[in-house]
Amino acid sequence: MIDLQDKNYCPAIEEIGEYVQNPVFMQFCTEIRNTYQCSGKTEYSSCSWEKGWNVKFKKAGKSLCTIYPREGSITVLVVVGNKEKPLVEAILPDCTVEMQNIYHQTQEGNGQRWLMVDLADRNDLYDDVLRFIGIRRT
């Protein structure tokens, strides 16, 4: 088993998938790769808030999302900036109550909301995250 805190060993995405032990991680990565024709980059974060290895997806220099692996699930970070805010808020009533709560409970700072969404299943919340990422890509 890999140690996500070990700064000296950069795990492959497949190794992270084995660590998570939930198909949602590889499904999500594959979906982002196929939809946006981009590859995930494994990066080490030294910030005290979320130390360890994560997977970042970018397209045309813009961050789409960051995936933080957990045992049994993942947490996906999606940033909603000033550009995306009106579009996100337009679809928010059609999103799951959970996504609506995450959005409203996330403080806005510097014109951005950093939404942290926990995913353990391929469900409606998963679909909401993909919709938000789609808006980031516009």
Secondary structure, DSSP 8 states (H G I E B T S, - for coil): ---TT-TT----HHHHHHHHTSHHHHHHHHHHHHHHT--EEEEEE--SSS-EEEEEEEETTEEEEEEEE-SS-EEEEEEE-TTTHHHHHHHGGGS-HHHHHHHHHS-EETTEEEEEEEESSSSHHHHHHHHHHHHHH-
